[in-house]
Amino acid sequence: MKERTLDGFGPRLARLRKGKGLTQAELGEVVGGISYRMIAHYERIDAQPPGPILPDLARALGVSTDALLGVEPIHEETDPKTARLLKRLQRVQHLPPADQRALLKFLDALLEARKAS
């Protein structure tokens, strides 16, 4: 029997991963120790992961398995640049309070300077 592949799965997986600001290695780690090479393989046009890891991929990407498979539309996608920025900002929460205040002062000064120009 010929293996059936889902149209557009690989590019959809890549788009969702990038929309979350994740590298292939980070997604593989979140899913359960899958190598970045396997994620790269799944992102190819003619490849797809085995069924048992689909729920883990969907959960890691914050979508339903139906959205991951292309059965239903993806409702919320973030621009990859915005996703990377948000991911970095989330890491700020783990800094000591003094570092957080210093970073906020720097951001405020930078934004104020850009507004003036």
Residue pairs with C-beta under 8 A, 6 or more apart in sequence:
5 46
5 47
5 48
6 48
6 69
6 70
7 70
8 70
9 42
9 47
9 48
9 68
9 69
9 70
10 42
10 43
10 44
10 45
10 46
10 47
10 48
11 43
11 45
12 68
12 70
12 74
13 39
13 42
13 43
13 57
13 61
13 68
14 43
15 77
16 61
16 63
16 68
16 74
16 77
17 23
17 24
17 27
17 39
17 43
17 61
18 80
18 83
19 77
19 78
19 79
19 80
19 83
20 27
20 60
20 61
20 62
20 78
20 83
20 87
21 78
21 80
21 83
21 84
21 85
21 86
21 87
22 30
22 60
23 36
24 36
24 39
24 40
24 43
25 35
25 36
25 39
27 34
27 39
27 57
27 60
27 61
28 34
28 35
28 36
28 38
28 39
30 60
31 39
31 53
31 56
31 57
31 60
32 53
32 56
34 53
38 49
41 47
42 48
42 49
49 57
54 65
54 68
54 69
55 65
57 68
58 64
58 65
58 67
58 68
61 68
62 76
63 74
64 72
66 72
67 73
67 74
67 75
78 86
92 100
92 103
93 100
95 103
